Amino acid sequence: MEILSVASEVYPLIKTGGLADVAGALPATLHTHGVTMRTLVPGYPSVMAKLGGGRVVKELDDLFGVSAKLIAARVEGLDVIVIDAPALYDRPGNPYVSPDGWDWPDNWKRFAALGWVAAELAMGLVEGYNPQVLHCHDWQAGLAPAYIKFGPRPDIKTVMTIHNIAFKGFFSADIFGQLRLPPQAFQVGGVEYYGGVSFLKSGMECADFVTTVSPNYADEIRTPEFGMGLEGLLNGRADTVVGILNGIDTTAWDPTTDPDLAQKFSANTLNLRQANKLALVEKFGLDGDDGPLFCVVSRLTDQKGMDLLLQVVDGLVDLGGRLVVLGSGESYLEDGFRRQSALHPGKVAIANGYNEALSHLMQGGADAIVIPSRFEPCGLTQLYALRYGCVPVVSRIGGLADTVINANPAAMAAEVATGVVFESNSSQALYDAIRKTVALYHDSKAWKRLQRRGMKSDVSWDASAARYADLYASITGLKSDDDPDR
């Protein structure tokens, strides 16, 4: 099968979050299941810089008012088609926001163009290229299924993956006339959403199947608490909503070969891991004591529960813990962690922004990672942590609940526990979880067993890629390599 994946970011070409990791890792694993995946991505500066050569497969004189080229290439192990449209994508920094932190005002046009090109490719825009399925990721690609449904080839199969239902890609109705959609598309069964246009809702409404990035999240978003106003749509088509757990690139994230670590290690050589902890302590200027080192690698937002963590930093330090934070986000949270760093020199430190190499060292050197999210579609950070022996301390929500087994007495006795899980939305519950983690840490034998079980967890894409291959096969009528009747 040939699949066209459509994503606004794909690692290692461009990354702001977990979407890029998923879009970058899935194609290689699908290949082992007889599925070829090519990824359509906008030509941001970082993408064009890494592209190098490539072959122009189509020139477009009028892509929403600008000229563009479609460039096919193989780069960083990925087969990609890049939309080279400087007027839309040649902008500095983050692909979604301007340097002053505001959304680009023409984001609707930039990502309508992404969806339109995707649909045209699926309908045969480039001679000889005819993918059987169009797989769209998040709101930025959400118009593509609408262009299919309301276009000349509604028979083309589409899949819409929700990475975070909170981001709907909502714009005023004023833009509809410029979207190249027929009038009948502005309806409840199309792109209309509360009088405006929602790109995410459009994809959810028009795609043949909707997937989410964990089974638990698929259930959660069908409730008012987590559905963000779209639970009715999802419940109305429940038989086409599927939760498929994300995996990680286990080659890029491998503690036995990782060049960003001070010392490589494995589950059988956990004693070597201490060198990474020492390197992390030195890098952040922390005290060198024998207490547990907690870390955070996250966007600093309320969704991620960072306000809850701020409330318990004093308690974490009083328990003998230290904390290092890598991330950026809401200014009051950034300021809050900086204040805690000043209040607790040598115990708390923060590095603003995102640093891929440092995130690897933090996973390989910290004792535990704190992920107190209020909602978490899947989460990749806890999967990296499991692989690197960094014990996850997580809220019982979304994909966190699907991937971390709580270290309660029964799970510890059965030798299946992999982390500490607590109920969300409570700073007291988070503090209790940290206190429990500290106690486990000081039981060195129990702690090492917890680390080793986490490192032996299957966090790869293998099982999930097989589920995607089966999904593609079911909606196309084709056979996947995993089908015994193939």
FENPE-V593622 format. One line per field, one symbol per residue. burial: + if it has 9 or more other ideal C-beta (glycine too) atoms within 8 Angstrom, else -. A space follows every 50 residues. Layout:
burial->???
This chain:
burial->+++++++++++-++++-++++++++++-+++-+++++++++++++-++-+ +--+--+--+--++-++++++++-+--++++++++--++++---+--+-- ---+--+++++++++++++++++-++--+-++++++++++++++++++++ +----++++++++-+--++-+-+-++--+-+---++---++++--+++++ +++++++-+++++++++++++++--+++-++-++--+---++++++++++ --+++--+-++++++++--+-++-+++++++--+-+----++++++++++ ++++++++++-++++++-+-+++++++-++--++-+++-++--+--++++ +------+++++++++++++++++++++++++++++++++++++++++++ +++++++---++----++++++-+-+--++++++++++-++----+++++ +++++-+-+++++++++++++++-++---++++---
